[in-house]
Amino acid sequence: MVIRENYLNKIRPFYNSELIKVLLGIRRCGKSVLLKQIMDEIKTSGVDEKQIIYINFEDFQFAELCTAKKLYEYIKERRVNENRYYLFFDEIQMVEGFERVINSFRATWDVSIFITGSNSKLLSGELATYLSGRYVSFQIMPFSFRENCIIQQIESPTEDDLNEYLKWGGMPQRYAMHTEEETATMLKDLYNSIVLKDIVQRAGAKDVDLLNRIMEYLMQTPAQTFSAKGILKYFESINRKVSTETLYNYLEHIQNSMIAGKARRYDIRGKQLLTTLDKFYLTDLGIGNIHNTSFKLEYGAFLENVVYNELRSKGYEVYVGKLPNGEVDFIATKGQQKEYYQVAYYLYDESVIQREFDAFLQIPDNYPKYVISMDKLDFSREGIIHKNALRFLTEK
């Protein structure tokens, strides 16, 4: 088992906080295992196991706890003293009206509550109303490349190891597969589960064929600036008529299910967010790979996707930087911290080196600036730091 220290380190300060701990992530990215790691640490600290209650609402034995009232009665029956209880609710969105009962537990008992969900809208609507200012959220991602190396016991990763990760991603279940065929089947089943449970059943999106075709488009044009006009032309080319409103609705469903994330564009000179030409990045490239019908692996774009996910997993807000004469791949911010990133698979010649490094020269500040590539030679210059991708993705 991989101990997910990157996330545990962020969550530990809140183990005994009255703030509700919300763990959000795509289905089967490891949220349940992370909850169990948190429970193990709490037990190790001296808490009696009887004070810890864990419910996975995807487990059939808890199927009857589908309403707030039934969940309340179940927990009330097991709360036999006034000591602090630690409540763990996995996939809480399956309980109708869960917002009110979670708030009731928090307001009336001595409890520390942890909940997980596989839809980003968990923190909107009634939950936000009832728990405004009373929760802290954590975005949980599939295994990073570093965790991928740990689970496969790779001490000195190579380019081939990274390329394998770019192709199959880091969903935890894939490491139990023995062949590529088994891995592809598992990822297809996972994708279908997300579509059925999070997009069709919960969001009410009925046109699964349209959803699959949008996913194919996102996979075949990874890390490209998104244009509604461009994707509508794509649908016209395959004799499919789609309205702009329908397109944006389905993109929202994809984002809410956390199959993909959106990086908004930020005008570096004007210091403002822009409303057009965002970029979409897949949460896991393995899921995207099963929709790549072009039989072409865009390693440069995939590496950019992985760097985006790496920054997100480390707690950064990530934007695409717009400049008067071009763009910077990423602006990564965390509190008062800011960093700029350019990503290229290889810096093949001086023209490519100049293109990647010169983009930073238009930025009128002194925050750290990085170029990430597979090159082993150090091309750092003019205060701009060049990092080898394998080193960047495996450092703590």
C-alpha positions as semicolon CSV with decimal commas, in nm:
position;residue;x (nm);y (nm);z (nm)
1;M;0,000;0,000;0,000
2;V;0,126;0,347;-0,090
3;I;0,100;0,585;0,206
4;R;-0,032;0,907;0,049
5;E;0,181;1,139;0,256
6;N;0,124;1,432;0,021
7;Y;-0,242;1,438;0,127
8;L;-0,205;1,313;0,483
9;N;0,035;1,598;0,555
10;K;-0,233;1,849;0,453
11;I;-0,518;1,678;0,640
12;R;-0,342;1,594;0,971
13;P;-0,375;1,944;1,122
14;F;-0,755;1,901;1,100
15;Y;-0,791;1,554;1,255
16;N;-0,945;1,699;1,570
17;S;-1,095;2,011;1,417
18;E;-1,470;2,071;1,419
19;L;-1,437;2,172;1,054
20;I;-1,578;1,904;0,825
21;K;-1,306;1,748;0,614
22;V;-1,425;1,706;0,253
23;L;-1,219;1,485;0,020
24;L;-1,313;1,526;-0,346
25;G;-1,185;1,316;-0,634
26;I;-1,277;1,113;-0,939
27;R;-1,424;0,769;-0,866
28;R;-1,171;0,506;-0,757
29;C;-0,879;0,748;-0,730
30;G;-0,800;0,619;-0,379
31;K;-1,025;0,825;-0,148
32;S;-1,146;0,519;0,046
33;V;-0,792;0,394;0,107
34;L;-0,690;0,744;0,214
35;L;-0,975;0,749;0,468
36;K;-0,851;0,418;0,609
37;Q;-0,498;0,558;0,636
38;I;-0,639;0,852;0,832
39;M;-0,830;0,612;1,058
40;D;-0,512;0,409;1,119
41;E;-0,325;0,723;1,224
42;I;-0,607;0,826;1,458
43;K;-0,608;0,481;1,617
44;T;-0,230;0,497;1,655
45;S;-0,268;0,826;1,842
46;G;-0,458;0,641;2,117
47;V;-0,822;0,682;2,012
48;D;-1,041;0,381;2,099
49;E;-1,153;0,199;1,785
50;K;-1,510;0,211;1,916
51;Q;-1,503;0,588;1,878
52;I;-1,448;0,556;1,503
53;I;-1,742;0,491;1,269
54;Y;-1,687;0,429;0,897
55;I;-1,958;0,392;0,633
56;N;-1,902;0,336;0,261
57;F;-2,232;0,415;0,093
58;E;-2,134;0,212;-0,214
59;D;-2,124;-0,097;0,008
60;F;-2,458;-0,280;-0,019
61;Q;-2,469;-0,349;0,354
62;F;-2,535;0,023;0,407
63;A;-2,789;0,054;0,124
64;E;-3,074;0,117;0,367
65;L;-2,903;0,429;0,503
66;C;-3,014;0,624;0,198
67;T;-3,188;0,912;0,377
68;A;-3,069;1,169;0,629
69;K;-3,309;1,039;0,896
70;K;-3,196;0,677;0,867
71;L;-2,832;0,782;0,878
72;Y;-2,896;0,996;1,186
73;E;-3,066;0,708;1,371
74;Y;-2,787;0,467;1,275
75;I;-2,512;0,694;1,414
76;K;-2,716;0,795;1,719
77;E;-2,758;0,429;1,814
78;R;-2,381;0,374;1,800
79;R;-2,289;0,687;1,994
80;V;-2,289;0,541;2,344
81;N;-2,087;0,804;2,534
82;E;-1,996;1,172;2,529
83;N;-1,639;1,118;2,411
84;R;-1,532;1,251;2,074
85;Y;-1,637;1,033;1,781
86;Y;-1,467;1,025;1,444
87;L;-1,720;0,983;1,163
88;F;-1,611;0,875;0,814
89;F;-1,867;0,886;0,533
90;D;-1,749;0,757;0,194
91;E;-1,942;0,877;-0,116
92;I;-2,182;1,077;0,100
93;Q;-2,368;1,217;-0,202
94;M;-2,561;0,889;-0,222
95;V;-2,757;0,988;0,092
96;E;-3,060;1,202;0,020
97;G;-3,048;1,521;0,227
98;F;-2,707;1,441;0,374
99;E;-2,627;1,811;0,415
100;R;-2,867;1,861;0,704
101;V;-2,767;1,551;0,899
102;I;-2,393;1,626;0,860
103;N;-2,454;1,977;0,990
104;S;-2,661;1,837;1,279
105;F;-2,380;1,602;1,383
106;R;-2,133;1,888;1,372
107;A;-2,352;2,133;1,565
108;T;-2,478;1,907;1,845
109;W;-2,214;1,642;1,918
110;D;-1,840;1,627;1,985
111;V;-1,737;1,480;1,651
112;S;-1,471;1,506;1,385
113;I;-1,628;1,438;1,046
114;F;-1,463;1,325;0,722
115;I;-1,665;1,289;0,401
116;T;-1,574;1,198;0,045
117;G;-1,749;1,262;-0,283
118;S;-1,688;1,196;-0,651
119;N;-1,861;1,504;-0,786
120;S;-1,726;1,856;-0,758
121;K;-2,079;1,993;-0,706
122;L;-2,075;1,836;-0,361
123;L;-1,958;2,173;-0,229
124;S;-2,234;2,369;-0,400
125;G;-2,603;2,395;-0,329
126;E;-2,732;2,298;0,013
127;L;-2,399;2,179;0,152
128;A;-2,252;2,523;0,096
129;T;-2,563;2,676;0,256
130;Y;-2,556;2,461;0,569
131;L;-2,181;2,446;0,613
132;S;-2,063;2,784;0,490
133;G;-1,724;2,846;0,650
134;R;-1,743;2,518;0,843
135;Y;-1,555;2,283;0,615
136;V;-1,213;2,243;0,455
137;S;-1,179;2,063;0,120
138;F;-0,900;1,860;-0,036
139;Q;-0,869;1,763;-0,402
140;I;-0,758;1,398;-0,429
141;M;-0,594;1,286;-0,753
142;P;-0,501;0,943;-0,892
143;F;-0,147;0,825;-0,819
144;S;0,118;1,076;-0,923
145;F;0,420;0,959;-1,122
146;R;0,620;0,949;-0,800
147;E;0,358;0,726;-0,635
148;N;0,350;0,519;-0,955
149;C;0,724;0,457;-0,911
150;I;0,680;0,364;-0,545
151;I;0,406;0,109;-0,612
152;Q;0,605;-0,045;-0,899
153;Q;0,928;-0,034;-0,695
154;I;1,108;0,176;-0,957
155;E;1,408;0,339;-0,789
156;S;1,559;0,513;-1,094
157;P;1,277;0,591;-1,338
158;T;1,353;0,612;-1,709
159;E;1,185;0,777;-2,004
160;D;1,012;0,445;-2,081
161;D;0,865;0,440;-1,729
162;L;0,725;0,790;-1,777
163;N;0,588;0,705;-2,121
164;E;0,409;0,405;-1,972
165;Y;0,256;0,637;-1,714
166;L;0,158;0,889;-1,983
167;K;-0,028;0,609;-2,160
168;W;-0,200;0,430;-1,871
169;G;-0,222;0,693;-1,598
170;G;-0,229;0,638;-1,224
171;M;-0,567;0,494;-1,125
172;P;-0,483;0,262;-0,831
173;Q;-0,671;-0,042;-0,965
174;R;-0,461;-0,058;-1,279
175;Y;-0,160;-0,182;-1,083
176;A;-0,345;-0,506;-1,006
177;M;-0,380;-0,576;-1,379
178;H;-0,136;-0,810;-1,554
179;T;-0,173;-0,715;-1,920
180;E;-0,251;-0,403;-2,121
181;E;-0,576;-0,566;-2,231
182;E;-0,682;-0,610;-1,867
183;T;-0,583;-0,249;-1,792
184;A;-0,785;-0,115;-2,085
185;T;-1,088;-0,320;-1,979
186;M;-1,063;-0,193;-1,622
187;L;-1,038;0,169;-1,738
188;K;-1,336;0,127;-1,972
189;D;-1,541;-0,015;-1,685
190;L;-1,437;0,276;-1,464
191;Y;-1,527;0,529;-1,730
192;N;-1,866;0,365;-1,786
193;S;-1,927;0,371;-1,411
194;I;-1,854;0,744;-1,398
195;V;-2,082;0,808;-1,695
196;L;-2,366;0,600;-1,552
197;K;-2,354;0,710;-1,187
198;D;-2,229;1,067;-1,199
199;I;-2,337;1,198;-1,537
200;V;-2,644;1,001;-1,647
201;Q;-2,811;0,918;-1,314
202;R;-2,714;1,221;-1,108
203;A;-2,676;1,496;-1,369
204;G;-2,947;1,373;-1,603
205;A;-2,734;1,376;-1,919
206;K;-2,897;1,127;-2,154
207;D;-2,689;1,144;-2,472
208;V;-2,402;0,909;-2,387
209;D;-2,283;0,905;-2,749
210;L;-2,238;1,283;-2,743
211;L;-2,051;1,260;-2,413
212;N;-1,817;0,994;-2,555
213;R;-1,749;1,202;-2,864
214;I;-1,662;1,508;-2,656
215;M;-1,421;1,290;-2,458
216;E;-1,267;1,168;-2,785
217;Y;-1,219;1,528;-2,893
218;L;-1,055;1,629;-2,565
219;M;-0,822;1,328;-2,588
220;Q;-0,727;1,385;-2,951
221;T;-0,650;1,753;-2,885
222;P;-0,486;1,737;-2,540
223;A;-0,362;2,058;-2,377
224;Q;-0,495;2,266;-2,666
225;T;-0,677;2,596;-2,619
226;F;-1,047;2,515;-2,613
227;S;-1,274;2,685;-2,863
228;A;-1,646;2,613;-2,876
229;K;-1,638;2,708;-3,243
230;G;-1,364;2,454;-3,310
231;I;-1,537;2,163;-3,140
232;L;-1,869;2,247;-3,308
233;K;-1,690;2,229;-3,643
234;Y;-1,555;1,890;-3,538
235;F;-1,910;1,767;-3,477
236;E;-2,019;1,906;-3,813
237;S;-1,739;1,705;-3,978
238;I;-1,887;1,385;-3,836
239;N;-2,243;1,491;-3,930
240;R;-2,348;1,563;-3,574
241;K;-2,539;1,883;-3,497
242;V;-2,484;2,014;-3,145
243;S;-2,591;2,347;-2,999
244;T;-2,345;2,564;-2,808
245;E;-2,561;2,541;-2,495
246;T;-2,567;2,160;-2,508
247;L;-2,191;2,150;-2,560
248;Y;-2,120;2,364;-2,254
249;N;-2,369;2,164;-2,044
250;Y;-2,188;1,840;-2,125
251;L;-1,848;1,995;-2,061
252;E;-1,979;2,101;-1,721
253;H;-2,090;1,743;-1,652
254;I;-1,741;1,619;-1,744
255;Q;-1,582;1,871;-1,509
256;N;-1,824;1,794;-1,225
257;S;-1,746;1,422;-1,251
258;M;-1,380;1,523;-1,236
259;I;-1,280;1,331;-1,548
260;A;-1,117;1,654;-1,661
261;G;-1,024;1,989;-1,509
262;K;-1,026;2,333;-1,664
263;A;-0,739;2,581;-1,650
264;R;-0,868;2,933;-1,701
265;R;-0,664;3,192;-1,889
266;Y;-0,510;3,477;-1,692
267;D;-0,387;3,799;-1,849
268;I;-0,044;3,840;-1,686
269;R;-0,003;4,204;-1,791
270;G;-0,364;4,304;-1,726
271;K;-0,379;4,095;-1,405
272;Q;-0,728;3,960;-1,468
273;L;-0,901;3,632;-1,550
274;L;-1,028;3,598;-1,906
275;T;-1,356;3,436;-2,005
276;T;-1,259;3,257;-2,326
277;L;-1,011;3,003;-2,466
278;D;-0,957;2,792;-2,153
279;K;-0,768;2,463;-2,157
280;F;-0,894;2,123;-2,043
281;Y;-0,668;1,862;-1,885
282;L;-0,757;1,499;-1,816
283;T;-0,751;1,393;-1,452
284;D;-0,609;1,058;-1,559
285;L;-0,447;0,995;-1,896
286;G;-0,535;0,626;-1,881
287;I;-0,906;0,703;-1,900
288;G;-0,833;0,938;-2,187
289;N;-0,624;0,675;-2,367
290;I;-0,921;0,442;-2,411
291;H;-1,092;0,724;-2,605
292;N;-0,793;0,807;-2,823
293;T;-0,905;0,675;-3,161
294;S;-0,626;0,850;-3,351
295;F;-0,367;0,587;-3,245
296;K;-0,122;0,873;-3,188
297;L;0,044;0,953;-2,860
298;E;0,114;1,325;-2,819
299;Y;0,390;1,292;-2,561
300;G;0,452;1,666;-2,535
301;A;0,086;1,741;-2,467
302;F;0,058;1,444;-2,229
303;L;0,361;1,564;-2,030
304;E;0,199;1,907;-2,004
305;N;-0,115;1,733;-1,875
306;V;0,085;1,543;-1,612
307;V;0,263;1,859;-1,495
308;Y;-0,078;2,028;-1,458
309;N;-0,203;1,737;-1,243
310;E;0,119;1,738;-1,040
311;L;0,078;2,106;-0,956
312;R;-0,288;2,053;-0,864
313;S;-0,200;1,759;-0,639
314;K;0,048;1,984;-0,456
315;G;-0,229;2,231;-0,377
316;Y;-0,169;2,495;-0,644
317;E;-0,435;2,685;-0,832
318;V;-0,327;2,658;-1,194
319;Y;-0,397;2,900;-1,479
320;V;-0,283;2,944;-1,838
321;G;-0,086;3,268;-1,870
322;K;-0,172;3,507;-2,154
323;L;0,095;3,747;-2,277
324;P;0,080;4,013;-2,551
325;N;0,279;3,789;-2,789
326;G;0,198;3,439;-2,674
327;E;0,133;3,248;-2,353
328;V;0,296;3,067;-2,064
329;D;0,176;2,712;-2,010
330;F;0,104;2,754;-1,637
331;I;0,082;3,011;-1,362
332;A;0,076;2,818;-1,034
333;T;-0,035;3,001;-0,720
334;K;-0,065;2,898;-0,356
335;G;-0,133;3,174;-0,105
336;Q;0,125;3,445;-0,174
337;Q;0,342;3,200;-0,368
338;K;0,353;3,218;-0,748
339;E;0,549;3,019;-1,006
340;Y;0,555;3,008;-1,387
341;Y;0,602;2,693;-1,597
342;Q;0,676;2,604;-1,957
343;V;0,658;2,237;-2,059
344;A;0,820;2,072;-2,362
345;Y;0,891;1,702;-2,415
346;Y;1,237;1,779;-2,554
347;L;1,425;2,100;-2,628
348;Y;1,532;1,971;-2,967
349;D;1,733;2,268;-3,091
350;E;1,818;2,629;-3,019
351;S;1,496;2,759;-3,177
352;V;1,286;2,546;-2,939
353;I;1,501;2,650;-2,642
354;Q;1,460;3,014;-2,736
355;R;1,084;2,978;-2,780
356;E;1,032;2,817;-2,439
357;F;1,264;3,047;-2,244
358;D;1,188;3,375;-2,421
359;A;0,821;3,354;-2,326
360;F;0,924;3,442;-1,969
361;L;1,105;3,758;-2,078
362;Q;0,770;3,932;-2,125
363;I;0,676;3,881;-1,759
364;P;0,751;4,191;-1,548
365;D;0,806;4,024;-1,208
366;N;1,064;3,813;-1,029
367;Y;0,864;3,506;-0,928
368;P;1,033;3,170;-1,004
369;K;1,019;3,056;-1,364
370;Y;1,071;2,697;-1,475
371;V;1,107;2,506;-1,801
372;I;1,029;2,133;-1,767
373;S;1,151;1,885;-2,030
374;M;1,297;1,535;-2,066
375;D;1,643;1,673;-2,146
376;K;1,919;1,563;-1,907
377;L;2,144;1,861;-1,984
378;D;2,072;2,173;-1,777
379;F;1,967;2,461;-2,005
380;S;1,901;2,711;-1,724
381;R;1,968;3,072;-1,827
382;E;1,896;3,431;-1,726
383;G;1,748;3,325;-1,391
384;I;1,508;3,079;-1,557
385;I;1,543;2,730;-1,409
386;H;1,540;2,424;-1,634
387;K;1,435;2,097;-1,469
388;N;1,441;1,744;-1,600
389;A;1,082;1,610;-1,603
390;L;1,173;1,285;-1,426
391;R;1,338;1,482;-1,147
392;F;1,050;1,729;-1,122
393;L;0,786;1,455;-1,105
394;T;0,965;1,242;-0,847
395;E;1,092;1,502;-0,599
396;K;0,903;1,531;-0,272
